[in-house]
Amino acid sequence: MSTPTGKITKCLFPAAGYGTRFLPATKAMPKEMLPILTKPLIQYGVEEAMEAGCNVMATITGRGKRAITDHFDISYELEHQIKGSSKESLLKDIRKIIETCTFTYTRQNEMKGLGDAIYKGKVLVGDNNPFAVILADDLCVNEKGDGILKQMVDLYNKYKCCIVACMEVPKEDVHKYGVIEGKPMEDGVYMVSNMVEKPDTDKAPSNLAVIGRYILTPEIFEVIENTKPGKNGELQITDSLCEQAKKGMVLAYKFKGRRFDCGSVEGFVEATNYFYELEKKKETKK
């Protein structure tokens, strides 16, 4: 297996899902545009990717997702209306993103699983260099240091292989996740020997669950091509990475920080409360 040497500058955002757990709010609005305070989920993900050194944001969209495209574009009418007012500063962060990054898009016309969505992204990220993947409804934060993706990029620069972010979950929750089996290599880093998508509680190889942060090498596309549909008849990236682990090296990284499952109402409310308190702390320090 050839060793990729390129820097990670592209981040893929699979964002074609329907967000049915948030209906009716997501009937006409992408779940990735649901706001935590005043920023949509996907903007938090883009900012995390930028911190990690990415400047190309590649998004897999679907029908009814135009709000994502519009968000990362200039709104001349709005900017004209608020120019010179106190509201103008509220667009500072998104302006910086638009000026710094390139945004590309393609559609996943049929929901066939995360593996299929990532494969659709091949046309955007190319097949010569490693790339990152962020699932925007997994909102991650690390108050005490680097963001989760930056931590993973640093690890990639050391090992030059596929990496998945993982966290310990209660045993009764393993059926909600892809779960890894592996041997410790260093503190918080595991050499993956097996991965199982949404296993039964009594069949899970561990309680280390994969969350929505990946670094993938270009070989993954060929592996996905040869992966058969798995759980729920979908093309699972977990299955492809399991095959990749047999051919080369796949690492699981127990990241430093916190993850909120904003694909669930409970996690979304928890994240909102957390970021509200975080903003209050910042204001107090000013």
C-alpha positions in Angstrom: 0.0 0.0 0.0 1.4 3.4 -1.0 1.9 5.9 1.7 0.2 9.3 1.1 2.3 12.3 1.7 0.1 15.2 1.0 -1.1 17.7 3.6 -4.7 17.6 4.7 -6.3 20.7 3.2 -9.8 19.4 2.2 -12.7 18.5 4.5 -15.7 16.6 3.4 -19.1 17.3 5.0 -21.8 14.7 4.3 -25.0 16.7 4.6 -27.6 15.0 2.5 -29.6 13.4 5.3 -33.3 14.3 6.0 -33.0 15.1 9.7 -36.2 13.4 10.5 -35.7 13.5 14.3 -36.2 17.3 14.1 -39.4 17.3 12.1 -41.2 19.5 11.4 -38.4 22.0 11.9 -36.3 20.2 9.2 -39.1 19.9 6.7 -37.8 22.9 4.8 -34.5 23.6 6.6 -31.4 21.4 6.5 -30.6 19.9 10.0 -27.0 21.2 9.4 -28.4 24.7 9.5 -30.1 24.3 12.9 -28.5 27.0 15.1 -26.6 26.6 18.3 -27.1 30.1 19.7 -26.4 32.3 16.6 -24.4 29.9 14.4 -25.6 26.9 12.4 -24.1 23.5 13.2 -22.2 23.3 9.9 -20.4 26.6 10.6 -19.0 25.2 13.8 -17.7 22.2 11.7 -16.2 24.5 9.1 -14.4 26.6 11.8 -13.0 23.4 13.3 -11.8 22.3 9.9 -10.1 25.7 9.3 -8.3 25.4 12.6 -7.0 22.0 11.5 -5.5 23.6 8.3 -8.3 22.9 5.8 -9.3 25.6 3.3 -11.4 23.6 0.9 -14.8 22.6 2.2 -16.5 19.9 0.1 -20.2 19.3 0.9 -22.4 16.4 -0.1 -25.9 17.8 -0.3 -29.3 16.7 -1.4 -32.7 18.1 -2.3 -33.8 21.0 -0.1 -30.2 21.9 1.0 -29.7 25.2 -0.8 -29.6 27.1 2.5 -26.1 25.6 3.2 -24.9 26.9 -0.2 -26.4 30.3 0.5 -25.0 30.5 4.0 -21.4 30.3 2.7 -21.9 33.0 0.1 -22.2 36.7 0.1 -25.6 38.2 0.7 -25.4 41.6 -1.0 -28.9 42.7 0.0 -28.4 41.9 3.7 -24.9 43.4 3.9 -26.1 46.6 2.2 -29.0 46.9 4.7 -26.8 46.6 7.8 -23.7 48.4 6.5 -22.5 50.9 9.0 -24.9 49.7 11.8 -24.1 47.8 15.0 -25.3 44.6 13.3 -22.5 44.6 10.7 -20.0 43.1 13.2 -22.3 40.0 13.5 -21.2 38.9 10.0 -17.5 39.2 10.8 -16.9 35.4 11.3 -18.8 34.2 8.3 -17.1 36.8 6.1 -13.7 35.5 7.2 -14.8 32.0 6.3 -16.1 33.0 2.9 -12.9 35.0 2.1 -10.6 32.2 3.4 -12.2 29.0 2.1 -13.3 27.5 -1.2 -16.7 25.7 -1.1 -17.6 22.9 -3.5 -20.7 20.8 -3.7 -22.2 17.7 -5.2 -25.4 15.8 -4.5 -26.2 12.4 -3.1 -29.4 11.6 -4.9 -30.3 8.6 -2.8 -29.5 7.9 0.8 -27.3 4.8 0.7 -25.3 5.3 3.8 -22.2 7.3 4.9 -19.8 5.1 2.9 -21.8 6.0 -0.3 -21.8 9.7 0.7 -18.1 9.7 1.2 -17.6 8.0 -2.1 -19.7 10.7 -3.8 -17.2 13.1 -2.4 -14.3 11.7 -4.5 -15.0 14.1 -7.3 -14.6 17.0 -4.8 -11.6 15.9 -2.7 -9.7 14.0 -5.5 -8.0 10.6 -5.2 -4.4 11.6 -4.5 -4.3 13.0 -1.1 -5.7 12.4 2.4 -8.8 14.3 3.5 -10.9 14.9 6.6 -14.6 14.2 7.2 -16.8 16.0 9.6 -20.4 15.1 10.4 -21.8 18.5 11.4 -24.4 17.1 13.8 -21.6 15.8 16.0 -20.6 19.1 17.5 -17.2 18.9 19.2 -15.4 21.4 21.5 -12.2 21.5 23.5 -12.0 24.4 25.8 -8.5 23.5 27.0 -6.6 23.2 23.7 -6.7 22.2 20.0 -10.0 21.2 18.4 -10.7 17.6 17.8 -9.9 17.6 14.0 -6.6 19.5 14.7 -5.6 16.8 17.2 -6.3 14.2 14.5 -4.4 16.0 11.8 -1.4 16.1 14.2 -1.7 12.4 14.7 -2.0 11.8 11.0 1.2 13.7 10.4 2.9 11.2 12.7 1.4 8.0 11.3 0.1 8.8 7.8 -2.9 6.5 8.0 -6.7 6.5 8.3 -7.9 7.7 11.7 -11.3 7.7 13.4 -12.3 9.6 16.5 -13.7 7.6 19.3 -15.1 8.0 22.8 -16.2 5.7 25.6 -20.0 5.2 25.8 -22.1 3.3 28.2 -22.4 -0.4 27.2 -26.1 -0.1 26.8 -25.6 2.6 24.1 -23.1 0.7 21.8 -25.9 -0.3 19.5 -26.2 3.3 18.3 -22.6 3.5 17.0 -19.8 1.9 15.1 -17.6 0.2 17.7 -13.9 -0.5 17.5 -11.7 -3.4 18.7 -8.0 -2.6 19.0 -4.8 -2.6 20.9 -3.4 0.5 22.6 -0.4 2.0 20.8 0.1 5.1 22.9 -2.1 7.2 25.3 -5.5 7.4 23.7 -4.4 5.8 20.4 -5.5 2.3 19.3 -4.5 0.1 16.4 -7.8 -1.1 15.0 -8.3 -4.8 14.3 -12.0 -4.8 13.9 -15.0 -2.5 13.6 -18.7 -3.4 14.0 -21.6 -1.1 12.9 -24.3 -0.8 15.6 -23.6 -4.2 17.3 -25.9 -5.8 19.8 -24.9 -5.0 23.3 -23.7 -8.5 24.1 -21.6 -8.7 20.8 -19.8 -5.4 21.0 -16.0 -5.8 20.9 -15.6 -2.8 23.3 -17.4 0.4 24.4 -15.2 2.6 22.2 -17.6 4.2 19.8 -16.7 6.0 16.6 -18.0 9.6 16.3 -18.3 11.9 13.3 -14.6 12.8 12.7 -12.4 10.9 10.3 -9.2 11.3 8.4 -9.1 9.1 5.4 -6.4 8.2 2.9 -7.2 8.0 -0.8 -7.1 4.2 -0.9 -10.5 4.3 0.9 -12.3 4.9 -2.3 -11.2 1.6 -3.8 -12.1 -0.1 -0.6 -15.6 1.4 -0.6 -16.0 0.2 -4.2 -15.5 -3.4 -3.0 -17.6 -3.1 0.2 -21.0 -4.7 0.2 -24.0 -3.1 1.8 -24.1 -3.8 5.5 -26.4 -2.8 8.4 -29.8 -1.5 7.2 -28.8 -2.3 3.6 -26.5 0.8 3.5 -22.9 1.2 2.5 -21.3 1.6 5.9 -17.9 3.4 6.2 -17.3 1.3 9.3 -17.3 -1.8 7.1 -14.9 -0.2 4.6 -12.5 0.9 7.4 -12.6 -2.6 8.8 -11.4 -3.9 5.5 -8.8 -1.1 5.3 -7.5 -2.1 8.7 -6.8 -5.6 7.4 -4.7 -4.2 4.5 -2.9 -1.4 6.3 -3.2 0.7 9.4 -6.3 2.3 10.8 -6.1 4.1 14.1 -8.8 5.1 16.6 -8.1 8.2 18.6 -9.8 8.9 22.0 -9.9 12.7 21.6 -9.5 15.4 24.2 -12.7 17.4 24.5 -16.4 17.0 24.4 -18.9 15.8 21.8 -22.6 16.7 21.6 -25.0 14.5 19.6 -26.9 17.3 17.9 -28.6 14.8 15.7 -30.9 14.2 18.8 -33.1 16.7 20.4 -31.6 16.0 23.8 -28.0 16.5 22.6 -29.0 19.6 20.7 -30.5 21.2 23.9 -27.5 20.1 25.9 -25.2 21.8 23.4 -27.2 25.0 23.3 -27.1 25.2 27.1 -23.3 24.5 27.1 -22.5 27.1 24.5 -24.8 29.7 26.2 -22.9 29.2 29.5 -19.6 29.4 27.6 -20.6 32.7 26.0 -21.6 34.1 29.5 -18.2 33.2 30.8 -16.5 35.0 27.9 -18.6 38.1 28.5 -17.8 38.1 32.2 -14.0 38.0 31.5 -14.2 41.0 29.2 
